[in-house]
Amino acid sequence: MSDTPPTISIHRQRTASGSKIITPQGTSAVLDGMKHNALAEVPDVSGKPDWLRVRVPNGARYQEVMDIVRGHKLHTVCAESKCPNIAECWGRGTATLMLMGSVCTRACKFCSVNTGNPKGWLDPQEPANVAEAVALMDLKYVVLTSVDRDDLPDFGAAHYAACIRAIHERMPDTAIEALTPDFQGQQDLVAQVLDAGLATYAQNLETVRRLTHPVRDPRAGYERTLQVLKFAKEYAPQVVSKTSLMLGLGETDAEIEEAMDDMRAAHVDVVTLGQYMRPTKNHLPVQRFVSPQEFARYRDMALSKGFVEVVSGPLVRSSYRAEQVLAGNNVGLSPAMLQSLGEAATSAMRC
């Protein structure tokens, strides 16, 4: 039997993760980012704890956000990355919009976004559609992220900036956070996005130095991300700089502390810490489940190093409650609230 996965239309139901699909633009991609591989035989650490169980998405506000996103042909990192907080965030009327399509040119082993080569495709209506969606949701703070677009000459920087400017034109009082690709480290492209007008600039370190490869795509880099963050803060010191770590991939406390020190050396203001959750069996397995108490300890460690704020908890993702990130209270994630997040009986994260 051939090891090559079949080509399957994206419109067919129950397509297996790792299958080749055809996008609406006519290019091929791998569903959920990773082809079937030997990782599928490696189990997660046993004993998924109750605090990682979240409620199933529902409710009128959730449906309203879904209708806005679909009606404007937008993508969200909430859905594409199988975020466990989609019910809470969409229920509050917030969503993290993902620019430049749903196919990434990179294949990180933690990420479930489809991967392939979009061959230069961009939606020229996306800036207007993004601005309209932000207006309909009446957002005072919006997070924009994107797939990596190594197929574009400027890696998508001009399009990213156009979306930011379109929001400002339609909603001048809305603050914008950009969680960007690394633009292959080209500072002029980072500056182009910053010049469009941001409240927060984010680029995720994702994991500790030792685990950067294989966790991240070979084209990504620990030092490159730190260099991008440092340049962004030096170029636009008034803009909040932010990064994120996933925990549970096999890192040690010493490595976490080293990463925090490296972030501070790059002038990072805010760090978010969350539990790595395996999106499919073709992705890296979970090595450990980090308890709420450990996340609280890591927050204290980071605050002692001078971060303006540290958002730390099992279900935290880099854009989680981003509009509250400077409130100085771990965006309300008290031990009691962390415990309550685990009381629902159904997990929204299934491999």
N, C-alpha and C positions, 0 to 999 in steps of 0.2 A: 504494500500500500504506500502511496506517495505521502511524504511528510508535508507537501505544499498545501496550505489551506485553500479551499475552494473560493472562487470569486462569487460573492453574493451581493445582490442589490441591497442598498441601505434601507430600502422601504420594506423589505421582508421582515416579518416578526421573528423573534427568538433567534436571531443570528448569534452564533457562538462567539464569545470573546476571542480575539486573536484571528478571526476570519478576515479575509480581504473583502472590502466593500467598495462600491462605486458611489462617489459623492454626487449630489445634485449638479455639481459643476463638471462632472464627467471624468474626474481624476480618481485614482485608486488610493485607498488608505487602509490601515489596519484598525479594526474595531477595538476600542479600549486601549489602544496604544502599544500592546505587546503581543507578538505572535506566540502561539503555543510553544513552550520550551520546558527545559528540565525543572524550572522552578515550580511547575505545576505539581510535581511529586514531593515537594518539600512542605510539610505542614507548618502552620503557625504554632507558636507556643500555646499550650492548652490553657483552658480556663478563662474564656472571655468574661470579663467582670460586668456586673450589673451597671456600673456607672457609664458604660459605653452603649447603653441601650437608649434609643430616642424614639419619639412618637412618629407615627406614620404621617406624611404630609396630608393636610386637609384644611378645610375652612374657606370662607368666602374671600378673605384677603389673599390667601395663598393662590386661589383660583384666579383672582383679579390680576395678580402679578404674572402668573403663567400666561394669561390671555394677552397681556401687554407685550410680553417677551415674544410670544409666538406671532402675534399680529404684526409686529415690526421686524420679523425675521432676524431676531437677535439670538445670540448664544449667551449662556451664563456659565461661569465657572462652577456655580452651585450645582447645576445639573450634570455638566460634562465631567466634573471630578468626583461626582457622587458624594457631595459634602453632607455630613450628618446633621448639619444645622439648617438645612433647607426649609424644614417646616417652621422653625422659629423665625428665621430671617424673612422668608416670604410672607409669613403670617404677620410680621411687623411692617410689611410693605417695602422691604429693602432687598436688593439683589446686586450681586457683583457681575457686571456685564463684561463679556469676553469678546474682544475685538478681533477682526480679521479672519473670521470663520471658526470652524470647529476641528480643523486638521492642523496639527503641529508638525513641523519639520524635524523635531527631535523626539527621542524615545527614551524618556527617563523611566527607570524601573519602579518608580513609586506612583506614577501618574496614569490615569485612565482616559486622558484625552486622546482621541484618534490621532494616529501618526501617519504621515505620508508626505507627498510633494504637491502642494496646491498649484504649482507651476505659474506663479505670478498672479493668480486670481485675487481680486479684491472687490468688494461691493461698494460702488461709488455712492450709493445711497445710505451707507451705514452711518456716517456722521450725523445726517439729518434724522435718521431713525433713532439713533441713540439719544439725541437731544429731545426728541419727541417723547420717548419712553420715560426719560428722567422727569420731563414736565408732567406727564400723566400720573406718575407716581409721586409727584410733588416732593422730590428728594431734596433735602438740605445738604446732604453729604452723599456722594456716590463714589464707588470704587470701580475703576476700569482696569481690567487685566487683558491679556491676550495670549494667543498661541505664539510660539517662536515662528518667525517667518524668514528663515535663512535663504529662501528662494527669491527674496526681493532684494534689489540693489542696496536699499537703505534699511533692510530688515523690518520695514513697516513703520519707521519713526515718523515720517511725514503724515501717514494715515492716522497714526495714534494722536499726533498733535492736532490734526484736523478735527477729530472727534472731541477733543478737549475744548477747542475753540468753539465748536458748534454748541456744546452745552453752555458755555459762558454766554454766548449770544442769546440763547433761548432762556436760560436761567442764570442771570448774572450773580445771584446771591448763593448759588450752590457751590459748596467746596468739593474739590475733586482730589481723590487719591489715585495714583497710577502705580499699579503693580506690574512692572514692565519686564520684557525679555532683557537679556544682557547686551543686545545690539552688538554682539561680538566685541564688546569693550570699547567701541568707538565713541569717544567723548563728545564729539560734535553732534552725534545723534542723540545722546542722552541730553545734551543741552537743548536740542530742538524740542524735545518733549517738555522739559522744565520751562522753557520760554513760553509755552502755550498757557501756563498758569495753573500751578498745582498747590494744594495745601499739604499733601504728603507724597513723598516719592518712596516707593518700595521696590526692592529686588531681593528675592529670597535666597539665603545661603543654603537652606533646606536641611543640611546635615553637617556633621563634624568633618574636619579635614580628611581623616583617614578613610571615611566612608563615602566621600564625594563620588568616587568611582569605585564600585559600580552603581551607586544610587542614582546619580545624575548622568545624563547623556555625555559622551566623551567630549562634545563641543562646549559643554559648560565647565566652569572651573571655580574652585573655592577662592583662589586669589583674584580671579577676574571679577567675581561678584563683589568682593571687598573693595576692589579698586573702583568699580562703578559707584558703589555707595559713597566712598570717600570723595570722589569727584563731585557727585551730586550735591553733597553737603557743602563742599567748598565753593562750588559754583553758585548755589542758591541757598545760603545759610538760613534764610527765613523759612524754608520748606522743611517740614518734619521728615526725617529719614527713618526708614523702618525695614526690618528684615524678619525672617522666621526660621525656626528649627522644628523638624519633626523628631520626636523621640520614640524609641522602641525598635530601632534598627540595629542595635548592638553597640551603641556608643557607651562610653564610660563617663562617670561624673567629671573626671579630670579633663576629658575631651570636650565636654559641654562647657566647662569653665574656660578652657582655652578658646573655644569659639566665641564665648562672650567677651573675652579680652580682645580678641581680634576685631569684633564688631565695634567695641568702644574705641579702638585705635583708628577705626575708619569713621569715627564720629557718628555712629548710629544712635538715634534718639530712642527708638522704640523697638522692642523685640517681642514676638509672639512665640509661644511654646505650646505644642499640641501633640497628641498621640498619633503616630503613624497607623493608618488603617489600610490593610491590603485590599485594593479595589477588585482584583480578580486573582485567580490561582496562578496566572502567568506573571504576576508581579512579585516583588520581594516579600518573603514571609515576615510576620511580626516576630521579633526576638523577645520582647517583653512588653507587658502592660504596665504603664506607669500610673501609680495611684494618685488620687487628688492631693494627698498629703505630700507626696514627692514633688508634684507640680508647685505646690505652695512653697516648698523649700527652694526649688529652682528660682522661683520668683524673688524670694528674699535674697538669694545669691546675686541675681542680676541687678536688683535695685541697689545693692551695696556697692556695685561697680559703677553706678552713676547713670544708668538709663533713666530717661524721663518717665517711662512707664513700661511695665512688663505684663503682658496678657498671657496667663498661663493656666492651662486646664486640659483635661483629657479630650474634650470636643472642640477645643480652640483651633481655628484655622486662621490663616494670615489676614483675612478680611473680616473676621468675626467681630461684630459690633464695632466696626472701624470708626463709626461716627462718635463713639464714646471713649475712644482709646486714650484721650488725655484727661479723663476724669479723675485719674489717680486712685482708682479703687478696683483695679483688675477687671474693669468693665462690669462690675457688680457680681463677679464670680466668687462669692463668699463660700466657705465650706458647706454651708447649708444648701446653697443653690447648686453647687457641684453635686451634692448628694441627690437633690431633687431631679437633676437631669437624668439620673439613672433609674428612676422609678417606673418609667413606661415599660410596657411588657414586650414591645415589638422593636426589633432592631431595624433601622433603615439602611444599615450597611450590610449587604450580603455579598459574599463572594460568588 
